[in-house]
Amino acid sequence: MFISTKITLVAVALIGVGLQAGFCQSTTTPASPKPLVTDLYTADPSAHVFNGKIYIYPSHDIEANVPEDDEGGHFNMRDYHVYSMDKINGKVTDHGVALDIKDVPWAGRQMWAPDAAYKNGTYYLYFPVKDKEDVFRMGVATSKSPTGPFKAEPAPIPGSYSIDPAVFTDTDGTTYMYFGGIWGGQLQRWATGTYDKTLKTDLGKDNEPALSAKVVRMNKNMLTFDEPVKDVQIIDKDGKPLLAGDHDRRFFEGAWMHKYKGKYYFSYSTGDTHFLAYATSNSPYGPFTYQGTFMKPVTGWTTHHSIVEFKGKWYIFYHDVELTGKTHLRNIKMRELMRKPDGSIELITP
């Protein structure tokens, strides 16, 4: 969830839509999906199935009148709403504010893309927000309901940094967090293990392996990390790591993990080239072998998604800027995710 002012919007679509409750269109038609929510601006949708319903945990975009910059300062979000759907093509229900920045004691500004999980009879909301020193950390908040309200822990997760948490619980019950984002996501600032605020985009070493997303096993209490953070290495078909200069394929931000027929699918945004790409592995830790692009660029600069199974079919949730044409005022959408017989994901033209 980041922008570069050096690159313009990708074919902005301006369509007048009334500000009213959103509905999902059919995923079986070739028509472009319509926004799920139109009375608020929403982005970065993390979708999960809890208790037989789809719950969506997006960012809540606002017009904060902050000038655009290469670190995403104009993405100045302050709270989260939770949405639910009883069925595909059904009504999308807004359950109101689930967590507000004023209720996070250590938070400074910018509540970016969240995720959620369920374990031990409790729902967990994970969120990146800059602390009082303007450094992104991961927070966690809990509730007995998937819709909240969520109560934040008094401090960020120890050892956490950067953005875009994606929390995945494997079939054996083990839970992992995948996270990270370069440029405004600050991942490059932690390359040496110590925060270096002078690094603005990446390390500027195009012929070296690209910066990696991170993965870490969660403790059973789901509030802390259970091990040192590890790199999510992405390699090509020859086993060589993707290079930093390979902007069409290397990881930028927006990690997601899902499992299909025993294989782990790590998907992510390429950022400044605006693709969604994926890589696969036989282990949740990787290494992950790059498989290709599965979504072409959406309108707007950012692209951020989640993938979820619901009643035997798979769906992708994502965002674009159909409602406004402004890259910081986005709207979430969904459509069916199709696969080939070998498990590869078919290319989506949004």
N, C-alpha and C positions, 0 to 999 in steps of 0.2 A: 504494500500500500504506500507507494512512493511516486514521486514525479521528478522529471528533469524538465526544466524550462527550455532546454535546448532542442527538444523534440516536440513537434506539434501534435495535436489530437489526430487519431487515425480515423479519418472519414466520419466526422461527427454526424449523428442522426438526430434531428430535432423534430420530435413528434409531440403534438399537443395532447396531453393526457390529463384528465380531471383528477384533482386531489381527492381520492376516495379509497375505500378498502380495496386491496389488490387481490386478483385471482390468477391462478396459473392456467395457461392455455394448454391445449393438447400437446403432448410430446411426440405424437405420432405424425403430425403434419409437418410439411417443409417450411411453413411460415416461421418467421423469427419469433421466439418467445417474447411475451410482454412482461413488464415489471410485476413482481409479486406484491410490492408495497409502493404506494404512490402518495401517501400523505406525509411520509418522512423520507429522507434520503438515507439509503442503506447500502452497505458494501461488504466485501470480504466474508461472505456467508459460510459459516461452519454448520453443516447439517448433521443431525444425529437422529436415530430412531430410539425413542424411549417409550415404553408402555404402549407399543403399537401405533404411535403417532410420530410424525416428523417434527422435530424442533429445530429452529434455525437461530443461530447466534451470530448476528452480523455486527459490523461497525455501524455507528450512527453519524453520518456526515452532517455537518452544519456549515452555514455561511458565517465564518468567524471574522471575515474581512482582514485576513492575514495575507500579506503579499506572498506570491509563489516563490519558492526557492528550491535549490537542488537537494535540500534535506527534508522536504515535505512539511515545512512549517505551517502551510495553509490547511493541512489535515489536522485540525485542532479539536478533535472530538472530545466530548466530556461525559458521555454515559453510554449505556447499552440497553437496548430493548431485546426481548425474546419473542419469537413468532412461532406459531404452530400450525400444522395442517393435518387434518384427520385423514385425508385421502388426496391422491394426485388429482389435479384440476379442481380441488375443493377450495373453500374459503381459507384465507390466510388470516389468522387471529393474532392481533398485537396484544401481548400481555403486559405492556407498559414498561416502565424503567426497572431494570433488574439490578443495576449498579450504577451509581453516580460517582464521579471523580471526587466530589467533596466528602464522600464517605470512605475514601482510601487515605489513611493518615499520612503515608509517605509519598503520595503522588504529587507531581508537579503539573504536567500538562500532557496532552496528546494520548488519549486512550485509543490505541490502534486495534488491529484485527484480533478478536478473541477466539477461544474454543471452549468446549465443555466436555465433561465426562461424568460417568456414574459409577460409584463403587461404594460398598459398605453402607448402603442405605442413604447415601448422601450424593448430591449433585455438586460438581466442582466447576467453577467458571475460571478459566485462565486468561490472563490479559496482559499485554505489554503497555506500559505507561512510563513516561520519563519521570525520574525522581526529582527531588529538589535541586540536584546538581545538573539536571538535563541529560541524565544517562538513562537509557532504556533498561528497565528491569521487568521481570515477570512477576505478576501478582496472582494470587489465588483467592477466591471467595467461595463460600459454601452456602447451600440451601437444602432443605428437605423436599423442595419442589423443583422440577426442571425449568420452571418459569421464574424462579426467584420469589421475592427479592433475595439477593445474595449478600452475605456479610463478609467483608474483606478481612484477611489476616492482617495483623498490625504492621507487618514488614514484608518486603518482597521475598521470593524464594531465594535462599542463600545460594550463591554461585550462579545466579541467573543473569542473563544479559540479552541484548538484541530484541527481536520482534517475532511475531507470527507463530505463536505456539500452536502445534497440532498434536493432540493427545490421542494415542491409539492403544486400545487394549486388545492384546492378542488372544487367540483361542485358548491359550493355557492360563489366562487371567493376568498375565504380566502386562503392565502399562508402561508406555514409553512416551516421552515428549520429543517431538522434532521441532526445531525452531531456527530462526536466523533470517537476516536480510542485510544485503550490503547497501552502500550509499546511505540514505536516511535511516536505514535500519541499524547502522553502527557496527555491523559484524566485523568489518575490516579494522575497526579500532581495537579489537581484542586479539588480533593476529599473533601477538607475542605473549598473550596471557595477561598483559597489563593494558589498561585503557589508555589510548592515545587519541586525543580529540583532534589532532591535526590531520588525520586521515579522513578525507571527505567522501571518496567514492569507492575505489578498491585500492589495491597495493601498487597499481601501475606496472605490473610484471606480467605482460601478456603471454610470454612464452613459458611461464611456470604454471603448475596446477592451480586451477581456480580455487577461490575460497569455498569452503564446504559449509553446508548446513550442518546443524548439530543434532545429536540424538543422545538421550539419557534415560535410563530406567528410573521410574518413579518409586518412591517408598510406598509401602502398603498403606500409609495414611494419606497418600496422594498430595501431601503438602510440601514435600521436600524431594530432592534428588537422592537416589540411592547409590550413586557411583559417580566417578568423574565423567564430565561431558566428553563425548567422542565425535569425531568427524563422520559425516555422511559422504563417503567417497563415491563419486560418479565416474565410471570408466566407459570407454568405447568398446566396440566388439572385439578389439584386439587386446583389451585389458589395460590400456593406457588411460591415465586420468585426463578428464577434460581440462583444457587450458583456459586461463583467465581471459585470453583474447578471443575465445570462441563464444561470442555473445549470443549466437543463435541456439546454443545448447547448454551453456553453463548455468548453474544455479544462481538466482538473484534473490528471490524471496518467495513467500507463499507456499511453504511445504505442506503436503498432505500425504497421509499413509492410508492405504486400504489393502485388504488381502483378498485374493481371488484364486480359488482352486489351489490353495497351499502356497501361492507365490505372493511376495510382498511387492506392492506397487508404490514407489515413491514418486510423487508428482509435484510440480513446482512451476513458478513463473520465471521466464528468462529476463524479465524486467525491461530494459531499454530496447529489446527487440520484440517484446509484447506477445510472446508465445506461451502456451502451456505445454510443458514437456513431461515425459515420464521415463523412469528407469526401473528395472526389476531386479530382484534378488531372492535367494532362498533363505535369507536371514534378515531379521528386522534391523540389524546393524549394517547390512551391506557387506562388501561393496555392491553398488547397484549398477547394472549395465544399461547404458542409455538405449532407449528403444525408439524415440522419435517425438515429434510434435503431435498433440492430439486436439489442440484448439488453435485456430488462427486468431489474429489480434481482434479484440473487441474495440468498440468506440471508447475513446478516452485513453489515458496513458497507462493506468494500472490494470492488471489482471490478477485475480485471486479467486480460488475455487475450493470446493469440497466435493467429495464423491461418497455416496451412501447407497446401500441396498435397501429396498422397501418392497415387500411383498413379491419377491422373486425377480424384480427388475432393478437396474442400477440407474442412478440419476446424478447429474452434475449440477451443482449450484455455483453461480458465478455472478459477476456484475458488469454493467457497462454504464454509459451516460445518456441513455435515450431520453430521459426526462428533461435534462438541462443542457446537455452539450458541454458541461463544465467538469473537468477531470476530478474535482474535489467534491462534487455533488452527484453521487452515483445511485444506482438502483439495482437491486438483486433480481436474478432470474434463475430459472431452472429448465432443464430439458433431459430427456432420456439419454443415457450413455450407452452406446452400442459397441459391441466387440465382435471381432472375427473369431472363427472356430479355434484358432490357436491362442486366444486370450488377448491378443493385441487390441488396442483401443482404436476405433475408427476416428478419422479426422473430422472435427466439428467446424463448420463454418457458422459463426454466431450471427 
